[in-house]
Amino acid sequence: MSGGQPETKIGRKGIAVAALLLTASALALLRPAPAFSQETELRGEVSESAILADQQRKARQLRAQGTQDQNAPAAAVQDTAPTTYQPASPGAVPEDDQTVGASDGIFDQPPAANDPLADTTAPAKPRRPSTARQRTQDAKADTKASTKIADKKKTKKKAGEATDSTTTAATASTRDRADAAAAGDDDSNRRAVTIDSVDKQKLDPGQERSGSIDGQKVKPQEDPFAAPGVRIGTFVFRPTLEQGFTATSNADASSTGKSAVLSETALRFTATSDWRENSALITGYGQFRNTVSGQKINDAQGRIEGQLNVDLDNELRAIAKLGYEAAPESASSPDAIAGVTQQPLRQTVDGSLGLEKSVGKMRYALTGSVSHDFYGDAELSDGTSISQKDRDNTLYTATLRTGYQISPALTPFTEVELGRRVYDQRLDTEGFERSSKRIGARAGVELDMGEKLSGEFSVGWLREAIDDSRLPAVAGPSINADLKWSPERGTTIGLTGKTSVETTTTAGESGDILYSGRLTGERQIRANLTGNSALGLDWRDYTGSDGHDLILSAEAGLTWWLNRYAGLTTRVRTEKLTSNLPGRDYTANSVYLGLKVQR
């Protein structure tokens, strides 16, 4: 074998290696490169043009290296092969910094002279394979390494680590180019993908985990101690039960009343419909009093009322009401019977039907109502009773209202009322015809400012003429009000006023007009503490005489809610009646303490 033969073999091998590397580089250029250095574990963002320029430089360096290999002996090629730079990040293109004229590449690691944690031991420099057997072994090793990388990817997917599909594909293509360019690299010198690098990858927003329900910010309730209610069919039923004791200085609120301790039980409820278009509301209460010690009191009273609102076509609305009330005659009533153990029970059944119509800014309303009062017998102390049948009567009224809407918050109106009161007995026990005709006129204004101020107020004249010419007509000014004002959140002030005609069967008397006014206030001091107060003024004007009654009352109370369903309540009340008629003055003071439960 001649001395030039090895050189020929070496030259052919170098040319083959160079051609193989050029082909791999050309194929690598056709593959997409990762857009962000974070996804290929490089430092900073690298553009595609920089990667292409660096790959071309590497190809030139490999061709220059092949030319040098042709001029070097075979033994020297095997023993002194140039050291191949091992990239720190998988997928980076290797470069030969030993080549003459080679310059620093964009993938070179920064110097670690100031890094105390940097590894001072340089990795072993693998020799370039020079035989076909070695290349075959290295190819098998590369295939094995690719299989290990694929297994690692599957393990990460099973562990639930979300990775972007585009980033994975780009990283794999870069890794393939590195394997093709450096076929002689040893698997033992390739850096593995770390867990920290995967955590730094940007996740798809759709794959991010949502926070737990417990960690979500909950909107506070407007009234956390309001009754939640119980759904019954299409109604929400809210009952309230109150049980307590009252210590009073005047048990029956009369001029002869005495002190007592009473047990009081009160049941109240509301039922509100949950309909889409129309609405219905049912309210009711019942109160029971029994003596624990002191003056004997055993009575009960209550009321239930329902209201139905139906929206018809062409701006037409119908409102229907129906109610029932039962209560004993008050001991301070002008018709109260002295010397009885129990006043007669008064029962009232009332109902009304109204139609409301809007035509432009004009407002029309027509309401018809019926109210029937009937009385039980009065029980005397000697065991006998006195019939009150001659007091039973029915009142029929029709009211027409016309208003003009100046603004959505202000609607003045005028109202005319016509009615007829009919007694069940045409003549009472004294021989008087008590039936009468009723007429009234009022002017007022409706207010609708939302929660701030709402309601109506009116003044006018009311007259009820009795059929018996011996009895004068009951007549006088009429004042009615129903207003609610909220100066600030948590505070509600109400004003109510009513004018009513009280009939009587006392011989030679026509009756009286009663003016009743109430000013109430409610304040939510804290979420679980509510205060309320009330001031009352009643004025009774007797027809046919200069007699009158003045009743003043005041009340204050607190309710402390232990939770949403139970609370402690207390109130103090005072009431005083002053009259220019004999035997009617009285004063009553009381204190109440009880427990209230609701649902």
BABAKE-632813 format. One record per residue (C-alpha): residue number from 1; chain; x, y, z. Coordinates in steps of 0.25 Angstrom, whole numbers, plus 5000, padded with zeros to 4 digits. Each point is the difference from the previous one (the first is absolute). Layout:
BEGIN
NUM/A/X/Y/Z
...
END
This chain:
BEGIN
1/A/5000/5000/5000
2/A/5006/5013/4996
3/A/5001/5012/5009
4/A/4990/5008/4992
5/A/4989/4990/5001
6/A/4996/5004/5014
7/A/4999/5015/4996
8/A/4990/4996/4989
9/A/4991/4992/5009
10/A/5001/5012/5010
11/A/4996/5009/4989
12/A/4988/4992/4995
13/A/4995/4999/5015
14/A/5001/5015/5002
15/A/4993/5003/4987
16/A/4989/4990/5004
17/A/4998/5006/5014
18/A/5000/5014/4995
19/A/4989/4996/4990
20/A/4992/4993/5011
21/A/5001/5012/5008
22/A/4996/5009/4989
23/A/4988/4992/4997
24/A/4996/5000/5015
25/A/5001/5015/5001
26/A/4992/5002/4987
27/A/4989/4991/5006
28/A/5000/5007/5013
29/A/4998/5014/4994
30/A/4987/4995/4995
31/A/4995/4997/5014
32/A/4993/5010/5008
33/A/5009/5006/5011
34/A/4994/5004/5014
35/A/4996/5014/5001
36/A/5004/5002/5015
37/A/5013/4996/5007
38/A/4992/4996/5012
39/A/4994/4989/4993
40/A/5013/4994/4995
41/A/5007/5004/5013
42/A/5009/5010/4994
43/A/5003/5014/5007
44/A/4991/5011/4994
45/A/4992/5001/4987
46/A/5007/4995/4987
47/A/4995/5004/4986
48/A/4999/4990/4989
49/A/5010/5008/4991
50/A/5011/4999/5011
51/A/4998/4985/5001
52/A/5001/4998/4985
53/A/5013/5009/5000
54/A/5006/4991/5011
55/A/4997/4987/4993
56/A/5007/5005/4987
57/A/5012/5004/5008
58/A/5000/4986/5006
59/A/4999/4994/4986
60/A/5012/5008/4995
61/A/5008/4996/5012
62/A/4997/4986/4998
63/A/5005/5001/4985
64/A/5013/5006/5005
65/A/5002/4989/5010
66/A/4998/4990/4989
67/A/5011/5006/4992
68/A/5009/5000/5012
69/A/4997/4985/5002
70/A/5005/4997/4986
71/A/5014/5006/5003
72/A/5001/4993/5014
73/A/5005/4986/5002
74/A/4990/4989/5004
75/A/5006/4997/5013
76/A/5000/5015/5004
77/A/4985/5001/4995
78/A/4996/4989/5010
79/A/5009/5005/5012
80/A/4999/5015/4999
81/A/4986/5002/4994
82/A/4995/5014/5003
83/A/4991/5002/5012
84/A/4985/5001/4998
85/A/4993/5011/5007
86/A/4989/4994/5008
87/A/4988/5010/5001
88/A/4994/5002/5014
89/A/4986/5000/4994
90/A/4994/4988/4993
91/A/4997/5004/4985
92/A/5011/5010/4999
93/A/5009/4999/4988
94/A/5015/4996/5004
95/A/5011/5008/4995
96/A/5015/4998/4999
97/A/5008/5011/5007
98/A/5013/4993/4997
99/A/4999/5003/4985
100/A/5009/5011/4995
101/A/4992/5012/4998
102/A/4989/4996/5008
103/A/4992/5010/5008
104/A/4991/5000/5012
105/A/4986/4995/4996
106/A/4987/5005/5005
107/A/4998/4987/5008
108/A/5013/5001/5008
109/A/4999/4999/5015
110/A/5003/5013/5007
111/A/5013/4999/5008
112/A/4998/4994/5014
113/A/5013/5007/5007
114/A/4991/5007/5010
115/A/4990/4989/5002
116/A/5004/4992/5013
117/A/4991/4989/4996
118/A/5005/4998/4986
119/A/5006/4986/4997
120/A/5016/5001/4999
121/A/5002/4987/4994
122/A/4999/5000/4985
123/A/4992/4989/4993
124/A/5007/4989/4993
125/A/5003/5002/4985
126/A/4995/4989/4992
127/A/5008/4995/4988
128/A/4994/5001/4986
129/A/4996/4987/4995
130/A/5009/4995/4989
131/A/4994/4986/4996
132/A/4986/4996/4995
133/A/4999/4991/5012
134/A/5001/5012/5009
135/A/4990/5008/4992
136/A/4990/4988/5001
137/A/5002/4999/5015
138/A/4998/5015/5002
139/A/4988/5000/4991
140/A/4994/4989/5009
141/A/5003/5008/5012
142/A/4994/5013/4994
143/A/4987/4991/4998
144/A/5000/4995/5014
145/A/5002/5015/5005
146/A/4988/5004/4992
147/A/4992/4989/5006
148/A/5004/5004/5014
149/A/4996/5015/4996
150/A/4986/4995/4995
151/A/4998/4992/5013
152/A/5003/5012/5008
153/A/4989/5008/4992
154/A/4990/4989/5003
155/A/5003/5000/5015
156/A/4999/5015/5000
157/A/4986/5000/4993
158/A/4995/4989/5010
159/A/5005/5009/5012
160/A/4990/5011/4995
161/A/5011/5010/4995
162/A/4994/5008/4989
163/A/5009/5003/4989
164/A/4997/5007/4987
165/A/5000/4991/4987
166/A/5007/5011/4992
167/A/5011/5001/5010
168/A/5002/4985/5001
169/A/5001/4998/4985
170/A/5010/5012/4998
171/A/5008/4994/5011
172/A/5000/4986/4994
173/A/5004/5005/4986
174/A/5012/5008/5006
175/A/5004/4988/5008
176/A/5000/4992/4987
177/A/5009/5010/4993
178/A/5010/4999/5011
179/A/5000/4985/5000
180/A/5002/5000/4985
181/A/5011/5011/5000
182/A/5008/4993/5011
183/A/4998/4985/4998
184/A/5012/4997/5009
185/A/4995/5006/5012
186/A/4999/4991/5012
187/A/4987/4999/5008
188/A/5006/5000/5013
189/A/5005/5015/4997
190/A/4986/5005/4996
191/A/4992/5009/5010
192/A/4987/4995/5004
193/A/4987/5008/5001
194/A/4998/5006/5014
195/A/4987/5001/5007
196/A/5002/5014/5003
197/A/5001/5004/4985
198/A/4987/4993/4997
199/A/4993/5008/5011
200/A/5005/5013/4994
201/A/4993/4997/4987
202/A/4988/5009/4997
203/A/4987/4992/5002
204/A/4988/5001/4991
205/A/4990/5009/5008
206/A/4989/4990/4997
207/A/5008/4989/5008
208/A/5002/5009/5012
209/A/4994/4995/5013
210/A/4988/5008/5006
211/A/5000/5004/5014
212/A/4992/4992/5010
213/A/4986/5004/5004
214/A/5005/5003/5014
215/A/5010/5010/4995
216/A/4990/5008/4992
217/A/4996/5014/5005
218/A/4985/4999/5005
219/A/4991/5012/4998
220/A/4995/5004/5013
221/A/4985/4999/5002
222/A/4992/5013/5001
223/A/4992/4995/5013
224/A/5007/4987/5005
225/A/4990/4998/5011
226/A/4987/5001/4991
227/A/4991/4988/5001
228/A/5004/4991/4988
229/A/4985/4995/4999
230/A/4994/4987/4996
231/A/4996/4997/4986
232/A/4986/4994/4999
233/A/4995/4998/4985
234/A/5002/5014/4993
235/A/5001/5008/5013
236/A/5011/5003/5010
237/A/4994/4999/5014
238/A/5007/5007/5012
239/A/4995/4998/5014
240/A/5004/5006/5012
241/A/4996/4996/5015
242/A/5002/5009/5012
243/A/4999/4995/5014
244/A/5002/5009/5012
245/A/4995/5007/5013
246/A/4994/5014/5002
247/A/5000/5007/5013
248/A/4989/5011/5000
249/A/4994/5010/5009
250/A/4987/5000/4993
251/A/4996/4986/4994
252/A/4988/5004/4992
253/A/5003/5015/4997
254/A/4988/5006/5007
255/A/4997/5009/5011
256/A/4998/4989/5010
257/A/5011/4991/4995
258/A/5010/4993/5010
259/A/5015/4995/4999
260/A/5003/4986/4995
261/A/5010/4991/4994
262/A/4996/4994/4987
263/A/5005/4989/4991
264/A/4999/5005/4985
265/A/5001/4991/4988
266/A/5000/5006/4986
267/A/5001/4993/4987
268/A/5002/5008/4987
269/A/5003/4995/4986
270/A/5001/5005/4985
271/A/4998/4992/4988
272/A/5006/5006/4987
273/A/4997/4994/4986
274/A/5011/4997/4990
275/A/4993/5002/4987
276/A/5006/5006/4987
277/A/4989/5010/4997
278/A/4989/5002/5011
279/A/5003/5000/5015
280/A/4993/4996/5013
281/A/5002/5003/5014
282/A/4994/4994/5013
283/A/5003/5006/5014
284/A/4994/4996/5013
285/A/5002/5001/5015
286/A/4994/4994/5013
287/A/5003/5005/5014
288/A/4996/4993/5013
289/A/5000/5005/5014
290/A/4999/4993/5013
291/A/5002/5005/5015
292/A/5011/4994/5008
293/A/4997/5008/5012
294/A/4992/5013/5003
295/A/4987/5004/4992
296/A/4993/4989/4993
297/A/5002/5001/4984
298/A/4997/4990/4990
299/A/4998/5004/4986
300/A/5005/4998/4986
301/A/5000/5008/4987
302/A/5005/4999/4986
303/A/4999/5003/4985
304/A/5003/4994/4987
305/A/5000/5007/4987
306/A/5003/4996/4985
307/A/5003/5009/4988
308/A/5000/4996/4985
309/A/5006/5009/4989
310/A/4997/4997/4986
311/A/5005/5007/4988
312/A/4990/5001/4989
313/A/5002/5005/4985
314/A/5000/5014/4996
315/A/5007/5006/5013
316/A/4988/4994/5008
317/A/5003/4995/5014
318/A/4991/4993/5010
319/A/5002/4999/5015
320/A/4991/4991/5009
321/A/5001/4999/5015
322/A/4993/4991/5010
323/A/5002/5000/5015
324/A/4994/4995/5014
325/A/5003/5006/5014
326/A/4995/4996/5014
327/A/5003/5008/5012
328/A/4993/5003/5013
329/A/4994/5014/5003
330/A/5010/5009/5006
331/A/4997/5004/5014
332/A/5003/5015/4996
333/A/4990/4999/4989
334/A/4988/5010/5001
335/A/4990/4988/4998
336/A/5007/4991/5011
337/A/4991/4994/5010
338/A/5004/5003/5015
339/A/4999/4988/5010
340/A/5002/4989/4991
341/A/5010/4989/5001
342/A/5003/4999/4985
343/A/4997/5011/4989
344/A/4993/4995/4988
345/A/5008/4994/4988
346/A/5000/5009/4988
347/A/5002/4993/4987
348/A/5002/5006/4986
349/A/5000/4995/4986
350/A/5004/5009/4989
351/A/5004/5000/4986
352/A/5002/5009/4988
353/A/5002/5000/4985
354/A/5007/5011/4992
355/A/5004/5003/4986
356/A/5011/5010/4996
357/A/5002/5005/4986
358/A/5011/5009/4994
359/A/4997/5009/4988
360/A/5013/5008/4997
361/A/5003/5008/5012
362/A/4986/4998/5006
363/A/4997/4990/5011
364/A/4986/4995/5003
365/A/4996/4990/5011
366/A/4986/4995/5004
367/A/4999/4992/5013
368/A/4988/4993/5006
369/A/5000/4994/5014
370/A/4992/4993/5010
371/A/5002/4999/5015
372/A/4991/4992/5010
373/A/5000/5002/5015
374/A/4993/4990/5009
375/A/5001/4999/5016
376/A/4999/4989/5010
377/A/4993/5001/5013
378/A/5006/5007/5013
379/A/5002/4991/5012
380/A/4996/5007/5013
381/A/5006/4996/5014
382/A/4987/4994/5004
383/A/5001/4990/4989
384/A/4989/5006/4991
385/A/5003/5006/4986
386/A/4996/5012/4992
387/A/4997/4998/4985
388/A/5007/5010/4990
389/A/4993/4996/4988
390/A/4994/5014/4998
391/A/5015/5005/4997
392/A/5002/4990/4988
393/A/5001/5008/4987
394/A/5006/5000/4986
395/A/5007/5012/4993
396/A/5000/5001/4985
397/A/5009/5010/4993
398/A/5005/5004/4986
399/A/5012/5009/4998
400/A/5004/5007/4987
401/A/5014/5006/4999
402/A/5006/5008/4989
403/A/5015/5004/4999
404/A/5010/5007/4991
405/A/5014/4995/5000
406/A/5009/5013/5000
407/A/5012/4991/5001
408/A/5003/4985/5003
409/A/5002/5004/5015
410/A/4988/5010/5001
411/A/4985/4998/4997
412/A/4990/5009/5006
413/A/4986/4994/5001
414/A/4985/5003/5004
415/A/4991/4990/5006
416/A/4985/4999/5002
417/A/4993/4990/5009
418/A/4986/4995/5000
419/A/4994/4990/5010
420/A/4989/4994/5008
421/A/4999/4994/5014
422/A/4989/4990/5002
423/A/4997/4994/5014
424/A/4995/4986/5001
425/A/4989/5005/5009
426/A/4992/5012/4994
427/A/4997/5005/5014
428/A/5010/4998/5012
429/A/4995/4997/5014
430/A/4997/5014/5003
431/A/4992/5002/4987
432/A/5010/5008/4992
433/A/5003/4998/4985
434/A/5015/4998/4999
435/A/5002/4998/4985
436/A/5007/5012/4993
437/A/5005/5006/4987
438/A/5015/5003/4999
439/A/5007/5010/4991
440/A/5014/5005/5000
441/A/5010/5008/4991
442/A/5015/5001/5001
443/A/5012/5005/4993
444/A/5014/4995/5001
445/A/5013/4996/4994
446/A/5007/4987/4997
447/A/5015/4999/5002
448/A/5009/4989/4994
449/A/5015/5003/5002
450/A/5004/4985/5002
451/A/5005/4996/5013
452/A/5003/5015/5004
453/A/4986/5005/5001
454/A/4987/4993/4996
455/A/4985/5001/5003
456/A/4988/5010/5000
457/A/4994/5011/5008
458/A/4986/5006/4999
459/A/4991/5009/5007
460/A/4985/5003/4998
461/A/4986/4999/5006
462/A/4992/4988/5005
463/A/4985/5000/5003
464/A/4990/4989/5004
465/A/4986/5004/5002
466/A/4991/4990/5008
467/A/4986/4997/4995
468/A/4993/5004/5013
469/A/4998/5014/5000
470/A/5001/5001/5015
471/A/5015/4997/4999
472/A/5010/5010/4994
473/A/5010/4996/4989
474/A/5014/4996/5003
475/A/5009/5009/4992
476/A/5014/5006/5001
477/A/5013/5002/4993
478/A/5007/4988/4994
479/A/5015/4997/5001
480/A/5007/4988/4995
481/A/5014/4996/4998
482/A/5009/4989/4997
483/A/5015/5004/4998
484/A/5013/4993/5002
485/A/5013/5008/5000
486/A/5014/4994/5000
487/A/5011/5011/5003
488/A/5011/4990/5000
489/A/5002/4985/4998
490/A/4995/4992/5012
491/A/4991/5011/5005
492/A/4985/5000/4996
493/A/4990/5011/5005
494/A/4985/4998/4998
495/A/4988/5009/5002
496/A/4986/4995/4999
497/A/4987/5007/5002
498/A/4985/4996/4999
499/A/4987/5007/5002
500/A/4988/4990/5004
501/A/4986/5002/5004
502/A/4996/4992/5013
503/A/4985/4997/5001
504/A/4993/4997/5013
505/A/4986/4995/5005
506/A/5000/5009/5012
507/A/4986/5007/5001
508/A/5001/5014/4994
509/A/5014/5000/4995
510/A/5005/4999/4986
511/A/5014/4995/5002
512/A/5014/5007/4998
513/A/5011/5002/4991
514/A/5014/4994/5004
515/A/5013/5006/4994
516/A/5012/4990/5002
517/A/5014/5003/4997
518/A/5013/4992/5002
519/A/5014/5004/4998
520/A/5010/4988/5000
521/A/5014/4998/4999
522/A/5009/4988/4998
523/A/5015/5000/5000
524/A/5010/4988/4997
525/A/5010/5004/5011
526/A/5009/4987/4996
527/A/4997/4988/4991
528/A/4995/4993/5012
529/A/4994/5011/5008
530/A/4987/5008/4996
531/A/4994/5012/5007
532/A/4986/5005/4998
533/A/4991/5011/5006
534/A/4986/5006/4998
535/A/4992/5012/5004
536/A/4985/5000/4999
537/A/4990/5011/5000
538/A/4984/4997/5000
539/A/4990/5011/5001
540/A/4985/4996/5001
541/A/4989/5010/4998
542/A/4986/4997/5004
543/A/4989/5005/4991
544/A/4989/5008/5007
545/A/5008/5004/5012
546/A/5013/5007/5003
547/A/5006/4987/5006
548/A/5013/4995/4995
549/A/5012/4990/5003
550/A/5015/5002/4999
551/A/5008/4987/5000
552/A/5015/5001/5000
553/A/5010/4988/4999
554/A/5015/4997/4999
555/A/5007/4987/4998
556/A/5015/4996/4999
557/A/5006/4986/4997
558/A/5012/4992/4997
559/A/5002/4987/4993
560/A/5013/4992/5001
561/A/5001/4989/4991
562/A/5008/4988/5005
563/A/5000/4994/4986
564/A/4992/5000/4988
565/A/4988/4993/5006
566/A/5000/5005/5015
567/A/5001/5013/5007
568/A/4997/5007/5013
569/A/4990/5011/5000
570/A/4996/5011/5010
571/A/4991/5012/5000
572/A/4995/5011/5010
573/A/4987/5007/4997
574/A/4991/5011/5006
575/A/4986/5005/4997
576/A/4992/5011/5006
577/A/4985/5004/4997
578/A/4995/5014/5004
579/A/4985/5003/4998
580/A/4991/5011/5003
581/A/4989/4989/5003
582/A/4999/4994/5014
583/A/5006/4986/5003
584/A/5009/4999/4987
585/A/5014/5004/5005
586/A/5011/4989/5001
587/A/5015/4998/5000
588/A/5006/4986/4996
589/A/5015/4997/5001
590/A/5006/4987/4996
591/A/5013/4992/4998
592/A/5001/4988/4991
593/A/5012/4990/4999
594/A/4999/4988/4990
595/A/5006/4990/4990
596/A/4997/5001/4985
597/A/5003/4989/4991
598/A/4998/5000/4985
599/A/5001/4992/4987
END
